[in-house]
Every structure is written in structure tokens, then in C-alpha cells.
């Protein structure tokens, strides 16, 4: 199965070069109502908000030809869409993913599905997120899914599928957790002066495991079509040599839809 990620031009080049994906802490998402469907006392909300710092989410989509997505996430059609092979333990393992890809379909609802949680359930939920998880505790499992997989219908155009990872586990020593190749990540930053750096994108964690790229789509305004950027050409050529397909995207002359055309990079 292939799922897709929209990128701007520069970030897309980086993703093509590294063949890695970035997960982001939900408190930095563009939707302020993210993970706000569980009700309870002030303690409940505060405990959940703090626990969200131990979670990172990768948002993928089922379609590479969504005009709104290209406008919002593809740098106004100047960027790329990359199609990843998600049939890999990195995405599917239930040991290294809080919510694996095959269970990550987002549910869109017009009415916010509030769920009241007791102090005990909240504690169990947060412990499960942090790594103290009993697989027989189906209630906590349901709460995790309810917390991360419900969104307003205004976002339904995204056709989102999520993979949710915990970024650390209080049930394991750091070394033991880090030994799993699907758990290791780096935080992208840029150096200001020796010994100092700043984070480029807040909450972003680029995981070390490389993902096979199956498809690449170039937006209708992608600069490559104007200047034949050699660095982009090399990246696309590399993808093709590994069996990936490259498409150009254009506007259908007879409808509002976007269309794709298979291209060969020389």
C-alpha cells in the first residue's frame, strides 16, 4: 500500500534526499483542537496535555491529487508529493507504534465526540501513552484511538491516515528503547554559533529508518520545470533507478481536477 505526504519545495528535496520521514508533536499542529475530545476535571486535561509531549504523529493521505492539499501543504503547488511504501514494520509494528498505520484511519465527525474519563482512566491512558501499557487493557486502547483519531469534518478533505509513536518509554531504559531501529530519531536544527543551535520546526523529529519511495509528484508550479534544477534531477533519477515512478501534475482542461503524467528523468 502507498500513502502520500505533501511537501514544500525545499522540504521535499530534503525528504527525497534522506528517504526519511518526520513525526511531529501534536501540540504544534495547525489545529488547536487537536487531541481535545476527552473531558474530565482540570487534573485530567492537564495530565493529558503534558503526556502529549511524549507523542509524535506522522500524517499521511490517500491521495496525491488534492488541490486543497497542494495549496496548503505543497507550497501552493510549488512542492512535491511523495508516495511511501507503508508495508513495513516501521509503520505497522504495534511494539514500536502507539497507533500503527493499519489502525490509523482518522474519523471525521460534525459533532465533537466528547468522552468523559475518570481520574483512574486518565491515569491508565497516560501511562499507556508513556509506555506502561497492558495489551489486555482494551479501555485504554480505545481511549488512545479516541484521543488521536477524531477530527472535525472540515478536515475531511485531507483523507488522513496517522501513525502515532511515543518518543520515549518510561517502561524501558533509554538505551533499550534506543536499540530498536524504529524508535531512533534526530531533531533537525541549524547552528547559530559554536555550541548553540535552534530548532527549525518546533516539535519535529526525523526518524532514522529510511522508507522506500514508490512515487513522486511534481506540483504544477514546481521550479524544476523552469530551471531544470540539477540537484532535483539527480534526486528524481535516483528514485527512478530504485524502481520509483515520477509524475508531473497539471490541471485538467475539462474539469477542476488535477491530473498526473508519468515522466522520465534523463
Order of alpha helices (4+ residues) and beta strands (2+ residues): beta-alpha-beta-beta-alpha-beta-alpha-beta-alpha-beta-beta-alpha-alpha-beta-beta-alpha-beta-beta-beta-beta-beta-alpha-alpha-beta-beta
